Amino acid sequence: MARLKVTQIKSGIGGKQNQRDTLRSLGLKRIGDVVVKEDRPEIRGMVKAIPHLVAVEEVE
């Protein structure tokens, strides 16, 4: 199954609370943090809510 590599590229400071909560739910705490998650609809939805704060790549 495909996996997504999610990297935080901008800070959540000054953003809405739900955006900060989404970053935290993904396991991202600071700029430059990287997490690898399964490619699932729930994760895609979280990433879609904060596209300006994260970079996403597909990895095998």
C-alpha positions in Angstrom: 0.0 0.0 0.0 1.2 3.5 -0.8 2.4 5.8 2.0 2.4 9.6 2.3 5.4 11.5 3.5 4.1 14.7 5.1 6.5 17.5 5.9 5.6 20.7 7.8 6.9 23.7 5.9 5.2 26.6 7.7 4.3 27.3 11.3 0.7 26.9 12.6 1.1 30.0 14.8 -1.5 32.6 13.8 -3.6 30.0 12.1 -7.0 28.8 13.2 -7.3 26.4 16.1 -8.6 23.6 13.9 -5.5 23.9 11.6 -3.2 23.7 14.6 -5.1 20.7 15.9 -4.8 19.0 12.5 -1.0 19.5 12.5 -0.8 18.0 15.9 -3.1 15.1 14.9 -0.7 14.3 12.1 2.2 14.2 14.6 3.8 17.5 13.4 5.2 19.8 16.0 7.7 22.1 14.3 8.9 23.3 10.9 10.9 20.5 9.2 9.2 17.7 11.0 8.4 14.7 8.8 5.9 11.9 9.3 5.1 8.9 7.0 1.5 7.9 7.1 -0.6 5.2 5.3 -2.4 6.7 2.3 -6.0 6.6 3.7 -8.9 8.9 3.1 -8.7 10.2 6.7 -5.1 11.3 6.2 -5.8 12.8 2.7 -8.6 14.8 4.3 -6.3 16.2 7.0 -3.7 17.1 4.5 -6.3 18.8 2.3 -7.3 21.0 5.2 -3.8 22.4 5.6 -2.2 22.4 2.2 -0.5 25.8 2.9 1.3 24.4 5.9 2.6 21.0 4.6 4.3 19.4 1.7 3.2 15.9 0.7 5.0 13.2 -1.3 4.0 9.6 -2.1 6.6 7.0 -1.1 6.6 3.2 -1.5 
